[in-house]
Amino acid sequence: MNRKIYITVFWVLSLLTLAVCSGCMEKAFPNDDLDFYWRLDRIEYKDGTNFQGTPCEYKDVDNIMFGFARHIVLIEAPGLSQQHGITTEFGDSIKLDYSIYNNPALKDRLQECGLDSVVSVFRIEYPDRQRMVLSGKKTVLRFRKW
């Protein structure tokens, strides 16, 4: 009889420990919608001029990729070595920070990818599961999940 009680108590404590531990675990990726590889389809310029001051409403893009994972963003683009940045999320917006690189020419290369500076803040929208829109001060970036 005592053995049966010990086994029952052991199983109850084991299940209780498992339930508590599984409820306390943090997700590896806090934003499952954002964390993925995204293809930049279009850069829209809000004031109708690009960063060089040339009249331009939008620019269709087909070879720039953004990868998001945890608190890191990776941009892959022709002429731009893979650049890793830091992301900080604020509810419905995100900050992309490339100030870790001490490279003055990086700002010009990031502008080709739709970022107005080495630290840019965008509002995030997900029109559907396959698309994402980042709206900043000067640009709107339209992405498709890769």
C-alpha positions in Angstrom: 0.0 0.0 0.0 2.8 2.5 0.9 4.5 1.8 -2.4 1.4 2.6 -4.3 1.1 6.0 -2.5 4.8 6.8 -3.2 4.4 6.0 -6.9 1.2 8.2 -7.1 2.8 11.1 -5.3 5.9 10.8 -7.6 3.8 10.9 -10.8 1.7 13.8 -9.5 4.8 15.8 -8.6 6.4 14.9 -12.0 3.4 16.1 -13.9 3.1 19.2 -11.8 6.8 20.1 -12.4 6.4 19.5 -16.2 3.3 21.8 -16.3 5.0 24.6 -14.4 8.2 24.4 -16.4 6.4 24.4 -19.8 4.3 27.4 -18.8 7.4 29.4 -17.8 9.4 28.9 -21.0 9.9 32.0 -23.2 9.4 31.6 -26.9 12.6 31.5 -28.9 11.2 34.1 -31.3 8.9 36.6 -29.7 7.3 37.8 -32.9 6.4 34.8 -35.1 5.0 37.1 -37.8 8.2 39.1 -38.3 10.8 36.4 -37.8 11.4 35.2 -41.3 13.2 35.9 -44.6 11.4 38.8 -46.5 11.9 39.9 -50.1 11.7 43.7 -50.7 9.3 44.3 -53.6 8.9 48.0 -53.6 10.2 51.2 -52.1 7.6 54.0 -52.1 8.9 57.6 -51.4 6.4 59.6 -49.4 7.3 63.1 -50.6 7.7 62.0 -54.3 11.5 62.3 -54.4 14.1 59.7 -53.7 17.0 60.2 -51.3 19.1 61.9 -54.0 16.3 64.5 -54.6 15.3 63.1 -58.0 11.5 63.0 -58.5 10.4 59.4 -58.0 7.2 58.0 -56.4 8.4 54.4 -56.1 11.1 52.0 -57.1 10.4 48.3 -57.8 13.0 46.0 -56.3 13.6 42.4 -56.9 17.0 41.5 -55.4 17.1 42.8 -51.8 16.3 40.4 -48.9 15.7 41.2 -45.3 16.1 38.4 -42.7 14.6 38.9 -39.2 15.4 36.6 -36.3 15.0 37.5 -32.6 16.7 40.9 -32.2 18.8 40.8 -35.4 18.1 42.0 -39.0 20.2 41.0 -42.0 20.1 42.8 -45.3 21.4 41.1 -48.4 21.6 43.3 -51.5 23.9 43.5 -54.5 26.8 45.9 -53.8 26.1 45.7 -50.1 28.0 43.1 -48.1 25.7 41.3 -45.6 24.9 43.8 -43.0 23.6 42.8 -39.6 21.6 45.2 -37.6 19.9 45.3 -34.2 16.1 45.4 -34.0 14.0 46.9 -31.2 10.3 46.4 -31.2 7.8 49.0 -29.8 4.4 47.4 -30.1 3.4 48.1 -33.7 6.7 49.7 -34.7 10.3 48.5 -35.1 13.7 50.3 -35.0 16.5 49.0 -37.3 19.9 50.1 -36.0 23.0 49.8 -38.1 25.0 52.3 -36.0 27.3 49.5 -34.7 29.3 49.9 -38.0 31.6 52.9 -38.0 31.3 53.4 -41.8 30.1 56.7 -43.2 29.4 55.1 -46.7 27.0 52.6 -45.1 24.2 55.3 -45.0 24.3 55.6 -48.9 24.1 51.8 -49.3 21.3 51.5 -46.8 19.3 54.2 -48.7 19.3 51.8 -51.8 17.4 49.4 -49.5 14.9 52.1 -48.4 16.4 53.0 -45.1 16.8 56.8 -44.6 19.6 56.5 -42.0 21.7 54.0 -40.0 18.9 54.1 -37.4 15.4 54.0 -38.8 12.0 53.5 -37.2 9.1 51.9 -39.1 5.5 51.1 -38.4 4.8 47.4 -39.1 1.6 46.1 -40.8 0.7 42.6 -42.0 -2.0 42.9 -44.7 -2.0 39.1 -44.9 0.2 36.1 -43.9 2.5 36.5 -46.9 3.0 40.3 -47.0 4.5 43.0 -44.7 4.6 46.8 -44.9 7.1 48.9 -43.1 6.2 52.6 -43.1 8.8 55.1 -42.1 9.2 58.9 -42.2 10.3 59.1 -45.8 9.6 55.6 -47.2 7.2 52.7 -47.3 8.8 49.3 -47.8 6.6 46.5 -49.2 7.8 43.0 -48.6 6.7 39.5 -49.6 7.5 36.4 -47.4 10.2 34.4 -49.1 
